[in-house]
Amino acid sequence: MKLILIAILSFFVIGVKAQTSLNMSLLFQWKDTTITPSFAHDNTYNEIWGYAKNGREYAIIGTSAGTHIFDITDVNNVDTVDFIPGRVQGGQIIHRDYDTYQDYLYIVADEGLSSLQIADLTFLPDSAPVVYDDTTLIKRSHNIFIDTASGYLYTCAGWTNLGNNDLSVYSLVVDPANPQFVLNCANDVPFWNGTIGNVHDIYVKNDTAYCNSELRGLFIVDFTNVLNVQLIGSLTSYVQQDYNHSGWLHSSGNYYAFADERHGLDVKVIDVSDLSNISFIDTIGANVIQSLSMPHNVIFRGDNLFISHYFDGLYVFNTSDPNNISLAGFYDTSTRTHQLNKFEGNWGVYPFLPSGKILASDMQEGLFVFDTSFPVSINEEKIKNDFAFIVYPNPTSSIITITTTLFKNPVEYAIVNVNGKIVERGNLTKTQTIFSLSNISAGFYTFSITQKNGNIITKKFIKE
């Protein structure tokens, strides 16, 4: 397959000035030349994120000045909703990063005396007021990721309340606007320092974390029991190995794609269905100039794998058959000439808006909003499964209520304590069920539902 892709892409290289896109069209672009770019990479812009609520869609992009939020529901009438100044601004800022949880936007930066900022998105489209801006927990962070199933925020690298950071975990369960410290891996996980070390970026689902750990490789860690974190898989030697930068898990959970951030290297796709026997599937990339092309960030939406390439732009591959991956489309966002040891061009992509619009950020050219002629869809049932039920109140002193509309037939539930012991189990049969906790001692618990297909969905709660 790789040879076929190279042959296809070589055709586009011949006419690179004329052929700057395939199956993708530009709907909107924003660029502000008054903002000071970074001293390191001449990048005014960095991470891109998105948000949707009440039928409206928003683009969120980071710059050296701060965070810019646009209402892009109507691309012919884009509205600047809000600007959130960074704690640190100017040429020293290269990186900002974002994630959302329960209508809050979490903002970090990785340069200067920065902070963790939290903005309330419930006031959109009018504004996004900052409700938390503090250095007590996080001073700097290279990347953050929120596992929505557990309510845990993971912060990679940077500087936290305990100093230099490899990976730290904070809970958003009790109050999303007031994170609580859970653990610092270097201090609290015995095997961490000698095995995993600094985590550059991370993907987490249901407490299973895929840690992209730079030159050391990929490590899969189970955080279900934060008092007994377990290493459950690793890939420390693989083809085209270099700086393991970032990755994303396919919704099936069977394969994972990750990028090594070096010139001339491709994205790797691996089979992770058996974490004791991780196997190689394929390498894919833009290869506009093969020795200089370099992937940065990757994201799956459904079977589409979105890859941000420095200089080359945004590329999308169809992975419905992982053994026969094909090119779906691309758009060259960058005007810069390929150069060795340069990091310029397409930084990131956000493909999760309900309308199918694709958001991208270019380090020098700003915000891009795309339409595609290929389907941008996701297994909606899978999304519903991931967010299928609510546990409330949380925290609680006496009872919890489970609300769900997904299950028509009885499903098994279990309440598990922090040591992994099942303290109660039974069958969930109604759309709303109230459970007494009178026989359960105070502490952290997980409420899990096991579906007929074997999928386990979990929510954490606290018994006071």
Backbone torsions as a table, in degrees:
resi	resn	phi	psi	omega
1	MET	NA	-38.5	-177.8
2	LYS	-59.8	-40.9	-179.9
3	LEU	-65.5	-36.7	178.5
4	ILE	-64.2	-43.2	179.8
5	LEU	-63.0	-43.1	179.4
6	ILE	-61.1	-41.5	179.4
7	ALA	-63.5	-42.3	178.8
8	ILE	-63.2	-47.7	-175.7
9	LEU	-70.3	-26.7	177.5
10	SER	-62.1	-33.5	177.2
11	PHE	-60.2	-40.9	-178.8
12	PHE	-74.4	-29.6	178.6
13	VAL	-64.1	-37.0	-178.8
14	ILE	-58.7	-41.3	-179.6
15	GLY	-110.0	43.5	-169.6
16	VAL	-60.3	-31.6	-179.0
17	LYS	-72.5	-31.2	-178.5
18	ALA	-89.2	-36.2	-175.5
19	GLN	-105.0	88.9	-179.9
20	THR	-104.5	0.9	179.2
21	SER	-154.5	160.3	175.7
22	LEU	-146.9	118.3	176.3
23	ASN	61.0	20.0	176.3
24	MET	-137.5	137.0	-180.0
25	SER	-127.4	145.1	-177.6
26	LEU	-82.3	125.2	177.1
27	LEU	-99.1	-33.4	-175.6
28	PHE	-161.8	145.0	173.8
29	GLN	-140.2	141.2	176.1
30	TRP	-127.9	135.5	178.7
31	LYS	-149.9	133.5	-179.4
32	ASP	-121.6	106.6	-175.5
33	THR	-78.1	-3.9	179.3
34	THR	-85.9	-10.3	-179.4
35	ILE	-83.9	134.1	-178.8
36	THR	-70.3	125.8	177.2
37	PRO	-77.0	167.5	179.9
38	SER	-70.2	151.7	177.9
39	PHE	-71.3	-26.7	-172.3
40	ALA	-79.6	-48.8	-172.2
41	HIS	-127.0	13.2	-178.9
42	ASP	54.3	34.5	-179.6
43	ASN	-105.6	116.5	173.0
44	THR	-76.0	-31.7	-170.3
45	TYR	-115.5	152.5	177.9
46	ASN	-137.9	-112.9	-169.4
47	GLU	-72.7	152.9	177.3
48	ILE	-121.1	143.4	176.3
49	TRP	-145.8	171.4	-180.0
50	GLY	-142.1	166.4	-179.2
51	TYR	-157.6	143.6	178.9
52	ALA	-138.5	137.9	178.9
53	LYS	-162.8	138.6	174.6
54	ASN	55.2	39.5	176.2
55	GLY	79.3	4.8	179.8
56	ARG	-115.2	152.1	-177.6
57	GLU	-125.8	143.8	-173.9
58	TYR	-131.6	142.4	172.3
59	ALA	-105.8	135.8	-179.4
60	ILE	-124.1	119.8	-177.2
61	ILE	-131.6	141.2	178.2
62	GLY	-93.7	145.1	172.9
63	THR	-133.2	178.7	175.9
64	SER	-67.0	-15.0	179.5
65	ALA	-92.0	-31.5	-177.4
66	GLY	161.1	-144.0	-174.6
67	THR	-118.8	128.1	-176.7
68	HIS	-113.9	131.3	-178.3
69	ILE	-119.9	127.3	-178.2
70	PHE	-122.1	138.9	169.7
71	ASP	-86.4	111.1	-175.8
72	ILE	-111.0	19.7	-179.6
73	THR	-54.1	-45.7	175.1
74	ASP	-111.8	106.9	-174.4
75	VAL	-69.6	-13.1	176.0
76	ASN	-89.6	-3.7	-179.6
77	ASN	-147.1	59.6	-177.0
78	VAL	-71.9	134.9	-177.3
79	ASP	-114.3	132.0	173.1
80	THR	-79.0	108.2	-173.7
81	VAL	-79.1	-47.5	-175.2
82	ASP	-162.5	158.6	171.4
83	PHE	-130.2	126.6	179.4
84	ILE	-108.7	107.0	-179.8
85	PRO	-62.1	139.4	175.5
86	GLY	-72.5	152.3	174.9
87	ARG	-58.0	-36.2	173.1
88	VAL	-119.4	138.7	-179.5
89	GLN	-132.1	162.9	172.6
90	GLY	106.3	-166.7	-170.1
91	GLY	-64.7	-17.9	179.6
92	GLN	-77.8	-15.3	-176.7
93	ILE	-85.2	120.9	176.0
94	ILE	-109.5	-44.7	-171.0
95	HIS	-116.6	132.7	158.7
96	ARG	-127.3	157.0	179.4
97	ASP	-144.4	155.9	-171.4
98	TYR	-140.3	154.5	163.9
99	ASP	-157.4	163.3	-179.7
100	THR	-125.8	151.6	179.1
101	TYR	-157.9	123.1	177.1
102	GLN	47.2	51.3	176.0
103	ASP	67.6	21.1	172.2
104	TYR	-116.6	142.8	175.2
105	LEU	-105.2	127.5	-179.4
106	TYR	-105.4	130.3	-170.9
107	ILE	-128.4	129.9	174.3
108	VAL	-135.3	164.3	172.9
109	ALA	-138.2	160.9	-175.1
110	ASP	-117.4	23.3	177.0
111	GLU	-139.4	148.7	175.2
112	GLY	69.9	-169.9	178.5
113	LEU	-86.1	70.7	-176.3
114	SER	-84.7	-163.9	-175.0
115	SER	-156.7	175.2	165.7
116	LEU	-93.8	124.0	175.5
117	GLN	-112.8	141.2	176.5
118	ILE	-127.3	125.3	-179.8
119	ALA	-112.6	140.5	178.5
120	ASP	-88.5	117.0	-176.0
121	LEU	-92.4	0.9	-177.6
122	THR	-70.8	-14.9	-179.8
123	PHE	-88.4	-5.1	177.7
124	LEU	-63.1	145.3	11.8
125	PRO	-90.7	14.6	-177.7
126	ASP	-81.6	-45.7	-176.4
127	SER	-166.0	171.3	176.2
128	ALA	-135.7	77.0	-174.9
129	PRO	-64.7	142.3	176.7
130	VAL	-80.1	124.5	-178.4
131	VAL	-108.5	-5.7	179.7
132	TYR	-153.6	128.1	175.5
133	ASP	-149.6	95.8	-167.8
134	ASP	-147.9	151.2	177.9
135	THR	-106.7	4.4	-176.2
136	THR	-59.8	-42.9	-178.1
137	LEU	-97.4	-50.6	-175.3
138	ILE	-127.9	118.9	174.8
139	LYS	-92.2	-43.6	176.6
140	ARG	-142.2	150.4	175.7
141	SER	-151.7	137.2	178.5
142	HIS	-79.3	-42.6	177.7
143	ASN	-146.9	150.4	171.8
144	ILE	-127.0	153.6	176.5
145	PHE	-147.2	133.4	179.6
146	ILE	-110.8	122.2	173.2
147	ASP	-83.9	101.6	-173.1
148	THR	-65.1	-25.9	-179.6
149	ALA	-67.5	-36.5	-177.4
150	SER	-103.0	-17.0	-176.2
151	GLY	74.8	24.7	178.8
152	TYR	-99.9	134.7	172.7
153	LEU	-102.1	125.6	178.5
154	TYR	-105.3	130.0	178.0
155	THR	-117.9	127.6	-173.9
156	CYS	-103.2	131.4	174.6
157	ALA	58.1	-168.4	-179.8
158	GLY	84.7	-143.0	-173.1
159	TRP	-145.1	125.0	-177.4
160	THR	-120.7	-167.8	179.9
161	ASN	-62.1	-17.9	179.3
162	LEU	-110.4	19.4	176.7
163	GLY	94.8	-150.5	-178.0
164	ASN	-56.4	135.1	-167.9
165	ASN	-116.7	131.0	167.2
166	ASP	-89.5	-55.3	175.7
167	LEU	-161.8	131.0	176.9
168	SER	-130.4	157.9	-175.8
169	VAL	-127.1	136.3	178.0
170	TYR	-130.8	146.8	-179.0
171	SER	-98.7	136.7	175.8
172	LEU	-109.7	7.2	-170.5
173	VAL	-65.4	-49.0	-175.1
174	VAL	-70.6	-46.3	-178.8
175	ASP	-150.0	105.6	-178.2
176	PRO	-59.1	-22.2	-180.0
177	ALA	-92.0	4.7	-179.7
178	ASN	-145.3	77.1	-175.7
179	PRO	-59.0	148.3	179.2
180	GLN	-118.6	135.0	-179.4
181	PHE	-64.4	135.1	177.1
182	VAL	-112.6	-56.7	178.8
183	LEU	-162.1	155.0	171.3
184	ASN	-113.3	116.6	-169.6
185	CYS	-60.2	-40.4	-178.4
186	ALA	-63.3	-32.6	-178.6
187	ASN	-90.8	-34.0	-167.0
188	ASP	-108.3	-10.3	-179.4
189	VAL	-113.8	111.0	-170.9
190	PRO	-55.0	-38.8	-174.5
191	PHE	-84.9	-5.0	-166.7
192	TRP	-64.0	-52.6	-171.6
193	ASN	-63.0	-35.6	-177.2
194	GLY	-87.3	-4.8	-174.6
195	THR	-124.0	-60.1	-169.7
196	ILE	-95.8	-49.9	179.6
197	GLY	68.1	-145.8	-174.8
198	ASN	-69.0	132.4	177.3
199	VAL	-103.0	121.2	-178.7
200	HIS	-78.0	-42.3	178.5
201	ASP	-152.1	163.8	-172.2
202	ILE	-149.7	148.0	169.6
203	TYR	-124.8	131.9	-176.4
204	VAL	-132.2	135.7	175.0
205	LYS	-142.4	123.4	179.1
206	ASN	50.5	46.5	175.5
207	ASP	73.8	1.0	175.4
208	THR	-98.1	118.3	-172.3
209	ALA	-108.8	131.2	174.6
210	TYR	-101.9	107.6	-171.8
211	CYS	-99.2	115.0	176.1
212	ASN	-87.8	106.0	-165.9
213	SER	-113.4	51.1	170.5
214	GLU	56.1	-131.7	-174.8
215	LEU	-72.1	-12.3	-177.8
216	ARG	-83.2	-18.3	175.8
217	GLY	111.9	-150.7	-176.5
218	LEU	-114.3	134.1	179.2
219	PHE	-131.0	135.1	179.1
220	ILE	-109.2	124.9	-170.9
221	VAL	-127.3	137.3	178.8
222	ASP	-98.7	115.7	179.6
223	PHE	-103.9	19.1	-179.0
224	THR	-55.2	-45.2	176.3
225	ASN	-109.8	102.8	-175.1
226	VAL	-68.6	-12.8	175.8
227	LEU	-87.5	-8.4	-179.3
228	ASN	-148.9	66.2	-178.5
229	VAL	-66.1	137.5	-174.9
230	GLN	-121.7	136.4	169.9
231	LEU	-84.9	117.8	-173.3
232	ILE	-115.0	-0.7	177.5
233	GLY	-176.3	157.0	178.1
234	SER	-159.4	156.6	174.4
235	LEU	-138.9	100.0	-173.6
236	THR	-108.7	-1.2	176.4
237	SER	-145.9	125.5	-177.4
238	TYR	-160.4	168.7	-177.3
239	VAL	-65.1	143.1	179.2
240	GLN	53.6	42.2	-177.0
241	GLN	-76.7	135.7	173.4
242	ASP	-156.8	-117.6	-174.6
243	TYR	-93.1	99.3	-177.6
244	ASN	-69.7	106.3	-165.7
245	HIS	-97.5	-52.4	-175.2
246	SER	-159.3	161.1	-179.6
247	GLY	-159.8	173.7	-178.9
248	TRP	-152.7	143.1	-179.1
249	LEU	-94.2	135.2	173.7
250	HIS	-64.9	149.3	-175.4
251	SER	-60.1	-23.7	177.1
252	SER	-71.2	-20.8	-175.0
253	GLY	79.7	3.4	-174.3
254	ASN	-92.3	-25.1	178.2
255	TYR	-142.5	156.3	-171.1
256	TYR	-132.8	139.3	177.0
257	ALA	-116.2	139.2	178.3
258	PHE	-145.4	155.4	-175.8
259	ALA	-114.3	134.4	168.1
260	ASP	-97.1	119.5	-171.7
261	GLU	-82.6	77.6	176.1
262	ARG	-149.3	150.4	178.4
263	HIS	-60.5	139.2	173.5
264	GLY	81.7	4.3	-178.7
265	LEU	-107.4	153.6	-178.6
266	ASP	-104.0	170.9	169.8
267	VAL	-77.7	138.6	177.8
268	LYS	-100.2	138.6	173.5
269	VAL	-115.6	125.0	-174.8
270	ILE	-128.2	154.6	177.9
271	ASP	-90.5	117.4	-179.0
272	VAL	-116.4	21.6	179.1
273	SER	-65.4	-26.5	174.5
274	ASP	-125.2	102.2	-174.5
275	LEU	-69.3	-13.1	174.7
276	SER	-85.1	-7.6	-178.5
277	ASN	-147.1	64.0	179.3
278	ILE	-67.3	132.3	-175.6
279	SER	-128.0	153.5	-179.0
280	PHE	-80.2	136.7	175.7
281	ILE	-107.1	-56.1	-174.9
282	ASP	-166.8	167.8	168.8
283	THR	-120.0	141.0	-179.9
284	ILE	-140.6	150.7	179.5
285	GLY	-170.6	175.6	-179.4
286	ALA	-75.9	-49.3	177.1
287	ASN	55.8	36.8	175.7
288	VAL	-62.5	-50.0	165.0
289	ILE	-123.5	102.1	-163.9
290	GLN	-55.8	-39.2	-176.1
291	SER	-75.0	-14.5	-176.2
292	LEU	-116.3	-14.0	179.0
293	SER	-64.5	143.5	-175.6
294	MET	-151.2	122.3	177.6
295	PRO	-79.7	150.7	179.2
296	HIS	-117.7	-67.2	-178.4
297	ASN	-124.3	148.2	-179.8
298	VAL	-131.5	144.3	178.1
299	ILE	-146.7	134.5	170.4
300	PHE	-91.5	136.0	158.2
301	ARG	-127.7	114.4	-172.2
302	GLY	58.2	-131.6	179.7
303	ASP	-90.5	-1.1	178.6
304	ASN	-87.5	126.7	176.0
305	LEU	-104.8	115.5	-179.0
306	PHE	-96.2	127.8	-177.3
307	ILE	-126.3	122.6	174.2
308	SER	-88.7	122.6	179.1
309	HIS	-113.2	131.5	168.3
310	TYR	-57.2	138.9	177.4
311	PHE	67.0	-48.2	-173.0
312	ASP	-73.3	-29.3	-178.5
313	GLY	103.5	-161.2	-176.9
314	LEU	-94.0	127.3	178.4
315	TYR	-120.7	143.2	179.8
316	VAL	-126.9	130.8	-179.6
317	PHE	-120.7	140.3	175.8
318	ASN	-88.2	121.4	-176.8
319	THR	-114.9	22.6	-178.9
320	SER	-56.1	-33.2	169.0
321	ASP	-114.4	98.6	-174.7
322	PRO	-62.3	-16.5	177.0
323	ASN	-90.5	-0.1	179.0
324	ASN	-146.9	63.5	-176.7
325	ILE	-72.3	137.5	-176.7
326	SER	-129.5	155.5	178.1
327	LEU	-75.2	126.8	178.5
328	ALA	-99.3	-35.4	-179.3
329	GLY	177.9	168.4	175.5
330	PHE	-158.4	163.7	173.5
331	TYR	-148.2	126.0	-179.9
332	ASP	-86.3	105.2	-178.1
333	THR	-84.0	-17.2	-168.3
334	SER	-97.8	143.3	173.1
335	THR	-101.9	0.1	-175.2
336	ARG	-83.1	150.8	177.0
337	THR	-84.1	136.9	178.2
338	HIS	-55.8	131.2	176.0
339	GLN	-142.8	144.0	177.6
340	LEU	-67.3	141.8	178.1
341	ASN	63.3	24.9	174.5
342	LYS	-114.7	144.8	178.3
343	PHE	-124.4	94.7	-175.9
344	GLU	-145.1	156.4	177.3
345	GLY	107.8	-145.3	-172.4
346	ASN	-68.8	116.6	-178.8
347	TRP	-87.0	-53.7	-172.5
348	GLY	-150.2	174.9	-178.1
349	VAL	-145.3	146.9	173.6
350	TYR	-131.3	110.8	-174.2
351	PRO	-108.8	17.9	-167.6
352	PHE	-102.3	9.9	179.3
353	LEU	-68.9	141.0	-176.8
354	PRO	-58.2	-31.7	-177.8
355	SER	-71.6	-17.0	-174.5
356	GLY	93.5	-3.7	174.1
357	LYS	-60.6	143.8	179.1
358	ILE	-110.1	129.9	176.9
359	LEU	-102.9	140.1	176.4
360	ALA	-143.7	152.8	175.3
361	SER	-121.2	135.4	173.8
362	ASP	-112.3	135.1	-171.3
363	MET	-60.0	-28.8	179.9
364	GLN	-112.9	-22.2	-172.1
365	GLU	-106.3	-6.9	170.9
366	GLY	92.2	-147.1	-174.1
367	LEU	-88.3	134.5	175.2
368	PHE	-123.9	138.6	171.9
369	VAL	-121.6	124.7	-173.7
370	PHE	-117.7	153.3	162.9
371	ASP	-109.9	158.3	179.5
372	THR	-129.8	153.7	174.8
373	SER	-96.3	0.5	172.3
374	PHE	-106.9	153.4	-176.1
375	PRO	-67.0	131.8	173.5
376	VAL	-111.9	95.5	-175.2
377	SER	-137.2	165.8	178.3
378	ILE	-138.5	153.6	177.4
379	ASN	-65.5	97.9	-175.1
380	GLU	-61.5	-33.2	178.8
381	GLU	-63.6	-34.7	178.4
382	LYS	-65.1	-41.6	177.7
383	ILE	-61.0	-45.6	-179.8
384	LYS	-61.0	-37.4	178.9
385	ASN	-63.6	-38.3	-177.9
386	ASP	-70.2	-26.7	-177.9
387	PHE	-124.3	43.4	-166.6
388	ALA	-81.3	-19.6	-176.8
389	PHE	-148.2	161.5	-179.0
390	ILE	-121.6	138.0	174.5
391	VAL	-111.1	121.3	180.0
392	TYR	-152.1	158.5	-8.1
393	PRO	-70.6	160.6	-178.1
394	ASN	-147.7	111.1	4.8
395	PRO	-73.7	168.7	-177.2
396	THR	-139.8	158.2	179.4
397	SER	-111.6	-19.4	-173.1
398	SER	-139.0	-43.3	-177.3
399	ILE	-136.0	160.7	167.0
400	ILE	-128.7	148.9	176.8
401	THR	-115.4	131.3	177.8
402	ILE	-105.1	119.4	178.8
403	THR	-115.1	125.9	176.1
404	THR	-155.4	149.1	174.8
405	THR	-117.3	9.5	-171.4
406	LEU	-84.9	-40.2	-167.0
407	PHE	-95.3	120.3	178.1
408	LYS	-92.5	-28.3	-179.6
409	ASN	-108.9	157.9	-179.6
410	PRO	-56.6	139.3	174.4
411	VAL	-131.0	154.3	-178.0
412	GLU	-82.4	138.3	174.0
413	TYR	-122.6	159.8	175.2
414	ALA	-148.0	143.3	171.0
415	ILE	-108.2	123.1	-172.5
416	VAL	-121.1	134.8	179.4
417	ASN	-84.5	179.9	-173.5
418	VAL	-67.3	-17.2	177.9
419	ASN	-92.3	5.7	178.2
420	GLY	85.0	8.6	-179.1
421	LYS	-90.4	132.9	176.4
422	ILE	-76.5	120.0	-179.1
423	VAL	-100.6	-15.1	176.7
424	GLU	-161.7	143.6	175.9
425	ARG	-149.3	160.1	-179.7
426	GLY	175.3	-158.4	-179.7
427	ASN	-116.5	134.2	175.7
428	LEU	-95.7	120.2	-172.5
429	THR	-124.1	-13.6	-177.7
430	LYS	-117.1	164.5	-180.0
431	THR	-72.1	-20.1	174.5
432	GLN	-140.2	125.7	-176.0
433	THR	-132.9	134.0	178.6
434	ILE	-106.2	130.2	-179.3
435	PHE	-117.1	130.3	174.2
436	SER	-81.3	137.7	179.1
437	LEU	-110.7	21.1	-175.8
438	SER	-62.5	-26.5	-179.1
439	ASN	-97.8	9.2	-177.7
440	ILE	-113.2	132.2	-178.7
441	SER	-76.0	164.8	-179.4
442	ALA	-63.9	146.6	177.6
443	GLY	150.5	-173.1	177.9
444	PHE	-89.1	137.6	179.3
445	TYR	-138.0	161.0	172.9
446	THR	-119.8	130.0	172.5
447	PHE	-101.8	119.3	-175.5
448	SER	-120.5	144.5	175.4
449	ILE	-119.6	129.6	178.0
450	THR	-105.5	118.2	-179.5
451	GLN	-81.7	170.2	-179.6
452	LYS	-63.5	-30.3	179.8
453	ASN	-80.2	2.3	178.2
454	GLY	93.9	-11.8	178.6
455	ASN	-65.4	136.5	178.6
456	ILE	-112.2	125.1	179.7
457	ILE	-112.9	134.1	-173.7
458	THR	-129.2	151.7	170.2
459	LYS	-137.2	139.6	178.0
460	LYS	-92.9	149.0	172.8
461	PHE	-148.2	165.0	-178.5
462	ILE	-119.7	127.9	172.1
463	LYS	-97.1	118.5	-178.4
464	GLU	-83.4	NA	NA
